[in-house]
Amino acid sequence: MYHIASSTHLIMLLQRQSRGCVYSSVHGFQQEEIREKLQAFPGGSIELLTQESGLAVLTINYPSRMNAFSGSMMVDLEERVSQLEGWTDGKGLIVQGASGTFCSGSDLNAVRALSNPQDGMKMCMFMQNTLTRLLRLPMISVALVEGRALGGGAELTTACDFRLMAPGSVIQFVHKHMGLVPGWGGAARLVRIVGSQNALKLLGGAVKVDPELALQIGLAEEVLQGEGTGTPLQRAENWLSVYTKGPAPVIQAVKKVVLSGRELPLSEALRTEKDVFGTVWGGPANMQALASKSKHR
Ligand SMILES: CCC(=O)SCCNC(=O)CCNC(=O)[C@H](O)C(C)(C)COP(=O)(O)OP(=O)(O)OC[C@H]1O[C@@H](n2cnc3c(N)ncnc32)[C@H](O)[C@@H]1OP(=O)(O)O
């Protein structure tokens, strides 16, 4: 009996680790327990639209609360990330908010009800696992920021490879004003994106980051200018299409080598790069390019 329980436990642990989770039962994290707690705070939804082109759009949808994250939306997000992990044709992902604003963080009604430290830690581990898996998806991801990305919403933007901002939009880590620090992994990721000096300023000052400042410190890649050239979503799709053009296995390999370079010590990243290289070397796209004697003038 002990054997069965421990081997099942080990398999679950390995599955969770291979999905890129940070926390498992060895850290006192029981996924089912926290899922049940979160489901008790319903409202809103997370919508996923996958397209034949290999592009997906994930929409945070709770407009009456400025797209704040209810408990059930946190569970929804985890499920959508699982779907994306299994999407073999995926190349690109855009994360956006419904109705012209990104996300106002966690739903303060749920936060008030889950305000004891134990529940707060469980929610934090759940969201860190989900957002870590989001960032590690084998596709290139972009947060399309319109309106406001506040608190947990600002943290969510850092779980994408790139951020594109609409004119007039704001990213603000308001945690200090709430007597908090980021807990969804947003601080650790922010330091890697803008460096520790800038991260300290943004968190310490709860600075309102407009597109100009975001470009200056490297938080945003581009401001989506150009009225009359389509919706912000269409403009984000155009921007992303430059990087997702080509066969899915090649784009996914690109993401994997960059991800391992970003996250792993050099010797491990080099070994991963060798393994990923092996998946594309002699593959259909490689053979086709060799046969067509392509030149890169
Ligand atoms: C992980 C840590 C965290 O994320 S802590 C949460 C951090 N976020 C916040 O504190 C956001 C608080 N909200 C605000 O500052 C404002 O509502 C913002 C987003 C600036 C919008 O202002 P304004 O355009 O004037 O609209 P409003 O205040 O009337 O809001 C419309 C309705 O949405 C609601 N709302 C907004 N944010 C949240 C939230 N995070 N949780 C729960 N509800 C939220 C407002 O309460 C308001 O609802 P109602 O119309 O009064 O019923």
The ligand as an SDF file (V2000), in Angstrom:
LIG
                    3D

 52 54  0  0  0  0  0  0  0  0999 V2000
   -2.3770   40.3640   -6.2370 C   0  0  0  0  0  0  0  0  0  0  0  0
   -2.6650   41.6170   -5.4800 C   0  0  0  0  0  0  0  0  0  0  0  0
   -3.7770   42.4450   -6.0910 C   0  0  0  0  0  0  0  0  0  0  0  0
   -4.0260   42.3430   -7.2610 O   0  0  0  0  0  0  0  0  0  0  0  0
   -4.6340   43.4410   -5.0340 S   0  0  0  0  0  0  0  0  0  0  0  0
   -5.7970   44.2510   -6.0830 C   0  0  0  0  0  0  0  0  0  0  0  0
   -5.1850   45.4310   -6.7330 C   0  0  0  0  0  0  0  0  0  0  0  0
   -6.1680   46.1730   -7.4680 N   0  0  0  0  0  0  0  0  0  0  0  0
   -6.8420   47.1850   -6.9790 C   0  0  0  0  0  0  0  0  0  0  0  0
   -6.6980   47.5630   -5.8380 O   0  0  0  0  0  0  0  0  0  0  0  0
   -7.8150   47.8330   -7.9200 C   0  0  0  0  0  0  0  0  0  0  0  0
   -8.8870   48.6270   -7.1840 C   0  0  0  0  0  0  0  0  0  0  0  0
   -9.7130   49.3280   -8.1380 N   0  0  0  0  0  0  0  0  0  0  0  0
   -9.4440   50.5520   -8.6020 C   0  0  0  0  0  0  0  0  0  0  0  0
   -8.4440   51.1620   -8.2510 O   0  0  0  0  0  0  0  0  0  0  0  0
  -10.4370   51.1490   -9.5450 C   0  0  0  0  0  0  0  0  0  0  0  0
  -11.6300   50.4120   -9.4830 O   0  0  0  0  0  0  0  0  0  0  0  0
   -9.9260   51.1650  -11.0040 C   0  0  0  0  0  0  0  0  0  0  0  0
   -9.4860   49.7640  -11.4660 C   0  0  0  0  0  0  0  0  0  0  0  0
   -8.7700   52.1610  -11.1120 C   0  0  0  0  0  0  0  0  0  0  0  0
  -11.0740   51.5910  -11.9460 C   0  0  0  0  0  0  0  0  0  0  0  0
  -11.5830   52.8380  -11.5100 O   0  0  0  0  0  0  0  0  0  0  0  0
  -12.8940   53.4380  -12.2060 P   0  0  0  0  0  0  0  0  0  0  0  0
  -12.6630   53.4880  -13.6750 O   0  0  0  0  0  0  0  0  0  0  0  0
  -13.2160   54.6820  -11.4990 O   0  0  0  0  0  0  0  0  0  0  0  0
  -14.0170   52.3400  -11.9950 O   0  0  0  0  0  0  0  0  0  0  0  0
  -14.6430   51.8360  -10.6110 P   0  0  0  0  0  0  0  0  0  0  0  0
  -13.7300   52.0480   -9.4740 O   0  0  0  0  0  0  0  0  0  0  0  0
  -16.0220   52.3850  -10.4990 O   0  0  0  0  0  0  0  0  0  0  0  0
  -14.7030   50.2480  -10.9020 O   0  0  0  0  0  0  0  0  0  0  0  0
  -15.7470   49.6450  -11.6190 C   0  0  0  0  0  0  0  0  0  0  0  0
  -16.2120   48.4810  -10.7940 C   0  0  0  0  0  0  0  0  0  0  0  0
  -15.1410   47.5130  -10.7880 O   0  0  0  0  0  0  0  0  0  0  0  0
  -14.8990   47.1470   -9.4360 C   0  0  0  0  0  0  0  0  0  0  0  0
  -13.4880   46.7710   -9.2890 N   0  0  0  0  0  0  0  0  0  0  0  0
  -12.4200   47.3540   -9.8420 C   0  0  0  0  0  0  0  0  0  0  0  0
  -11.3090   46.7180   -9.4690 N   0  0  0  0  0  0  0  0  0  0  0  0
  -11.6940   45.7190   -8.6670 C   0  0  0  0  0  0  0  0  0  0  0  0
  -11.0120   44.6950   -7.9490 C   0  0  0  0  0  0  0  0  0  0  0  0
   -9.6620   44.5340   -8.0150 N   0  0  0  0  0  0  0  0  0  0  0  0
  -11.7240   43.8160   -7.2290 N   0  0  0  0  0  0  0  0  0  0  0  0
  -13.0670   43.9210   -7.1560 C   0  0  0  0  0  0  0  0  0  0  0  0
  -13.7780   44.8540   -7.8080 N   0  0  0  0  0  0  0  0  0  0  0  0
  -13.0920   45.7400   -8.5430 C   0  0  0  0  0  0  0  0  0  0  0  0
  -15.2400   48.3890   -8.6280 C   0  0  0  0  0  0  0  0  0  0  0  0
  -15.4750   48.0580   -7.2650 O   0  0  0  0  0  0  0  0  0  0  0  0
  -16.4860   48.8310   -9.3370 C   0  0  0  0  0  0  0  0  0  0  0  0
  -17.5700   48.0260   -8.9270 O   0  0  0  0  0  0  0  0  0  0  0  0
  -19.0000   48.6810   -8.5520 P   0  0  0  0  0  0  0  0  0  0  0  0
  -19.4530   49.2990   -9.8450 O   0  0  0  0  0  0  0  0  0  0  0  0
  -18.7320   49.6920   -7.4940 O   0  0  0  0  0  0  0  0  0  0  0  0
  -19.8180   47.5110   -8.1030 O   0  0  0  0  0  0  0  0  0  0  0  0
  1  2  1  0
  2  3  1  0
  3  4  2  0
  3  5  1  0
  5  6  1  0
  6  7  1  0
  7  8  1  0
  8  9  1  0
  9 10  2  0
  9 11  1  0
 11 12  1  0
 12 13  1  0
 13 14  1  0
 14 15  2  0
 14 16  1  0
 16 17  1  0
 16 18  1  0
 18 19  1  0
 18 20  1  0
 18 21  1  0
 21 22  1  0
 22 23  1  0
 23 24  2  0
 23 25  1  0
 23 26  1  0
 26 27  1  0
 27 28  2  0
 27 29  1  0
 27 30  1  0
 30 31  1  0
 31 32  1  0
 32 33  1  0
 32 47  1  0
 33 34  1  0
 34 35  1  0
 34 45  1  0
 35 36  1  0
 35 44  1  0
 36 37  2  0
 37 38  1  0
 38 39  1  0
 38 44  2  0
 39 40  1  0
 39 41  2  0
 41 42  1  0
 42 43  2  0
 43 44  1  0
 45 46  1  0
 45 47  1  0
 47 48  1  0
 48 49  1  0
 49 50  2  0
 49 51  1  0
 49 52  1  0
M  END
$$$$
